[in-house]
């Protein structure tokens, strides 16, 4: 795997400046994974990825952000970011004053087409004060963030390096059907110890954690129009109905309804 980089999307001085444009945009494409250590800045941040997954640590939360979704991080909230593969992503940074009516808590949500189009345009703006037209569009973006519906996409990550090996392996191969006993043998623990440690560190059983991971990995593929049966089988489910049941329990809607907006 290529070395991870900590390239900043924008000048840290701009991210922390009390003045400057109400909205700043940045895009970055890298051939390998990208990681940004835990940090914070005075601006609120709306971010997304065009492909793959982003791991986000924000406050005490651990998220997986699939392509096609966006995350909102309020000003001055510590967070860390890491992509799981080649990085192709973007961010919009809102001045503290522009965040007055925006959510005070972080969230992940699925953007409506209006927000997607507005973000594409805002990413082209130079880092100078907004003109009247740009200010109106920035207001539209802020309104859409405020009106968004948070999605339950938190996936707690284990801290123990042995457990992290399992988490990484399942993220690479969600169709891996090894049991708790198999995984315990692979990392040198008893099955009871593995189950106890996993629950203590993630507040989920390994089975629950794996089911949520599969749902998160399925989201960008469903949004891209891939058939439900294809996604279900690739995630290790014997039948589409089993996948649909898990998906509906996690997301509140069926895969077809989710993909259709």
C-alpha positions as CSV (number, residue, x, y, z in Angstrom):
1,X,0.0,0.0,0.0
2,X,1.3,3.5,-0.8
3,X,2.5,5.6,2.1
4,X,-0.2,7.7,3.6
5,X,0.0,11.5,3.3
6,X,-1.1,14.3,5.5
7,X,-1.4,16.9,2.7
8,X,-3.7,19.7,3.9
9,X,-6.7,20.5,1.7
10,X,-6.3,24.2,2.4
11,X,-3.8,26.4,4.2
12,X,-4.3,25.9,7.9
13,X,-4.1,29.6,8.4
14,X,-7.1,30.0,6.2
15,X,-9.0,27.3,8.0
16,X,-8.4,29.1,11.3
17,X,-8.7,32.7,10.2
18,X,-11.4,34.7,11.9
19,X,-12.0,36.7,8.7
20,X,-11.8,35.8,5.0
21,X,-14.4,34.4,2.6
22,X,-17.5,33.0,4.2
23,X,-17.0,29.8,2.2
24,X,-13.8,28.1,0.9
25,X,-13.6,25.0,-1.3
26,X,-10.9,22.5,-2.0
27,X,-10.4,19.3,-3.9
28,X,-7.7,16.7,-3.8
29,X,-6.8,13.5,-5.7
30,X,-4.1,11.2,-4.6
31,X,-3.0,7.8,-6.0
32,X,-2.7,6.3,-2.5
33,X,-4.5,6.5,0.9
34,X,-4.6,9.8,2.7
35,X,-4.6,10.4,6.5
36,X,-5.0,13.6,8.4
37,X,-4.1,13.4,12.1
38,X,-6.6,14.6,14.7
39,X,-6.9,18.4,14.5
40,X,-9.4,21.2,14.7
41,X,-10.1,24.5,13.0
42,X,-12.2,27.6,13.4
43,X,-14.3,26.8,10.3
44,X,-17.0,24.3,10.0
45,X,-16.4,21.6,7.3
46,X,-18.6,19.8,4.9
47,X,-16.7,17.0,3.2
48,X,-17.2,14.0,0.9
49,X,-15.4,11.5,-1.3
50,X,-16.1,10.7,-5.0
51,X,-15.0,7.1,-4.5
52,X,-14.3,4.6,-1.8
53,X,-14.6,5.1,1.9
54,X,-13.4,7.7,4.4
55,X,-12.8,6.8,8.0
56,X,-13.7,9.8,10.3
57,X,-13.0,10.2,14.0
58,X,-15.0,13.1,15.2
59,X,-15.3,13.8,18.9
60,X,-15.9,10.3,20.4
61,X,-17.6,9.0,17.2
62,X,-16.1,6.7,14.6
63,X,-17.7,6.9,11.2
64,X,-17.3,5.3,7.8
65,X,-18.3,7.8,5.1
66,X,-19.3,6.0,1.8
67,X,-19.0,7.7,-1.6
68,X,-22.1,9.6,-2.4
69,X,-22.6,10.9,1.2
70,X,-21.3,13.9,3.0
71,X,-20.3,14.7,6.6
72,X,-20.7,17.9,8.5
73,X,-18.2,18.8,11.2
74,X,-19.0,21.9,13.2
75,X,-16.3,24.5,14.0
76,X,-13.5,23.7,16.6
77,X,-14.5,20.0,16.9
78,X,-11.4,17.7,16.9
79,X,-11.4,15.2,14.1
80,X,-9.2,12.9,12.1
81,X,-9.7,11.6,8.6
82,X,-8.3,8.6,6.6
83,X,-9.2,7.1,3.2
84,X,-9.1,3.4,2.7
85,X,-7.7,3.6,-0.8
86,X,-6.7,6.2,-3.4
87,X,-8.1,9.5,-2.3
88,X,-10.5,11.6,-4.4
89,X,-12.4,14.0,-2.2
90,X,-13.5,17.6,-1.5
91,X,-14.3,19.9,1.4
92,X,-16.1,23.2,1.9
93,X,-15.1,25.3,4.9
94,X,-17.6,27.7,6.4
95,X,-16.5,30.7,8.5
96,X,-17.6,30.6,12.1
97,X,-20.1,33.4,11.4
98,X,-21.7,31.4,8.6
99,X,-22.1,28.4,10.9
100,X,-24.5,30.2,13.3
101,X,-27.6,28.4,12.1
102,X,-25.9,25.2,11.1
103,X,-26.1,22.0,13.2
104,X,-24.1,22.1,16.4
105,X,-23.4,18.3,16.3
106,X,-21.6,16.4,13.6
107,X,-23.7,14.4,11.1
108,X,-23.5,12.2,8.0
109,X,-26.3,12.5,5.4
110,X,-27.2,11.8,1.8
111,X,-27.2,15.1,-0.2
112,X,-30.1,16.0,-2.4
113,X,-29.3,16.9,-6.1
114,X,-29.6,20.6,-5.3
115,X,-26.8,20.4,-2.8
116,X,-24.6,18.2,-5.0
117,X,-24.9,20.8,-7.8
118,X,-24.2,23.7,-5.5
119,X,-21.1,22.0,-4.1
120,X,-19.7,21.4,-7.6
121,X,-20.0,25.1,-8.4
122,X,-18.7,26.3,-5.0
123,X,-15.5,24.1,-5.4
124,X,-14.6,26.2,-8.5
125,X,-14.5,29.5,-6.6
126,X,-11.2,31.3,-5.8
127,X,-10.4,32.0,-2.2
128,X,-11.6,35.6,-2.2
129,X,-14.6,37.3,-0.7
130,X,-17.9,36.1,-2.2
131,X,-19.9,38.2,-4.7
132,X,-23.6,38.5,-4.3
133,X,-24.4,35.5,-6.5
134,X,-21.9,33.3,-4.7
135,X,-23.2,34.5,-1.3
136,X,-26.7,33.4,-2.3
137,X,-25.5,30.0,-3.4
138,X,-23.5,29.6,-0.2
139,X,-26.8,30.3,1.7
140,X,-28.5,27.5,-0.3
141,X,-25.7,25.1,0.7
142,X,-26.1,26.1,4.4
143,X,-29.9,25.7,4.2
144,X,-29.5,22.2,2.8
145,X,-27.1,21.2,5.6
146,X,-29.5,22.6,8.2
147,X,-32.4,20.7,6.7
148,X,-30.6,17.4,6.3
149,X,-31.5,14.2,8.0
150,X,-28.7,12.5,9.9
151,X,-28.0,8.8,8.9
152,X,-26.9,6.1,11.5
153,X,-23.5,5.5,9.8
154,X,-21.3,5.3,12.9
155,X,-19.2,2.2,13.0
156,X,-17.1,2.0,16.2
157,X,-13.5,0.9,15.5
158,X,-11.7,-1.4,17.9
159,X,-8.5,-0.1,19.5
160,X,-6.7,-3.4,20.2
161,X,-4.3,-4.1,17.3
162,X,-5.5,-7.7,17.1
163,X,-9.1,-6.7,16.8
164,X,-8.1,-4.0,14.2
165,X,-6.7,-6.8,12.1
166,X,-10.1,-8.4,11.9
167,X,-11.8,-5.1,11.2
168,X,-9.4,-4.3,8.4
169,X,-9.8,-7.8,6.9
170,X,-13.6,-7.6,6.9
171,X,-13.5,-4.2,5.3
172,X,-11.4,-5.6,2.5
173,X,-13.5,-8.7,2.2
174,X,-17.1,-8.3,3.5
175,X,-18.0,-11.7,2.2
176,X,-15.5,-13.4,4.6
177,X,-17.8,-15.8,6.5
178,X,-15.3,-16.8,9.2
179,X,-16.9,-17.4,12.6
180,X,-15.9,-15.9,15.9
181,X,-14.1,-19.1,16.6
182,X,-12.2,-18.9,13.4
183,X,-11.2,-15.3,14.0
184,X,-10.2,-16.0,17.5
185,X,-7.8,-18.7,16.4
186,X,-6.4,-16.4,13.8
187,X,-5.4,-13.8,16.3
188,X,-4.5,-16.0,19.2
189,X,-7.4,-15.5,21.5
190,X,-10.2,-17.7,22.8
191,X,-13.6,-17.1,21.2
192,X,-14.9,-16.0,24.6
193,X,-12.1,-13.4,25.0
194,X,-12.6,-12.1,21.4
195,X,-16.3,-11.7,21.9
196,X,-15.8,-9.9,25.3
197,X,-13.1,-7.6,23.9
198,X,-15.0,-6.8,20.8
199,X,-18.2,-5.9,22.7
200,X,-16.2,-3.8,25.2
201,X,-14.4,-1.8,22.5
202,X,-17.2,-1.3,19.9
203,X,-20.4,-1.7,22.1
204,X,-21.5,-4.2,19.4
205,X,-21.1,-7.9,18.9
206,X,-18.9,-9.0,16.0
207,X,-22.0,-10.2,14.1
208,X,-23.7,-6.8,14.6
209,X,-20.5,-4.9,13.6
210,X,-20.1,-7.0,10.5
211,X,-23.7,-6.5,9.4
212,X,-23.4,-2.7,9.7
213,X,-20.1,-2.8,7.8
214,X,-21.7,-4.6,5.0
215,X,-24.5,-2.1,4.8
216,X,-22.1,0.8,4.7
217,X,-20.0,-0.8,2.0
218,X,-23.2,-1.5,0.0
219,X,-24.4,2.1,0.0
220,X,-22.2,3.6,-2.8
221,X,-22.8,0.5,-5.0
222,X,-26.6,0.8,-4.6
223,X,-26.4,4.5,-5.4
224,X,-24.4,3.7,-8.5
225,X,-27.3,1.5,-9.7
226,X,-25.9,-2.0,-9.1
227,X,-28.6,-4.6,-8.7
228,X,-29.6,-5.5,-5.1
229,X,-28.9,-9.2,-5.8
230,X,-25.4,-8.5,-7.0
231,X,-24.6,-6.4,-4.0
232,X,-26.1,-8.9,-1.6
233,X,-24.2,-11.9,-2.9
234,X,-20.9,-9.9,-3.0
235,X,-21.4,-9.1,0.7
236,X,-21.7,-12.8,1.6
237,X,-25.5,-13.2,1.9
238,X,-27.0,-16.4,0.6
239,X,-30.2,-14.6,-0.6
240,X,-31.2,-11.0,-1.4
241,X,-34.0,-11.2,1.2
242,X,-31.5,-11.7,4.0
243,X,-29.5,-8.7,2.9
244,X,-32.7,-6.6,2.5
245,X,-33.8,-7.5,6.0
246,X,-30.5,-6.4,7.5
247,X,-30.4,-3.2,5.4
248,X,-33.9,-2.2,6.4
249,X,-33.1,-2.7,10.1
250,X,-30.0,-0.5,9.8
251,X,-31.2,2.2,7.5
252,X,-35.0,2.2,8.0
253,X,-35.7,1.6,4.3
254,X,-35.2,-1.1,1.7
255,X,-32.1,-1.1,-0.6
256,X,-34.3,-0.3,-3.6
257,X,-36.0,2.6,-1.8
258,X,-32.6,4.0,-0.6
259,X,-31.1,3.8,-4.1
260,X,-34.1,5.5,-5.6
261,X,-33.9,8.4,-3.2
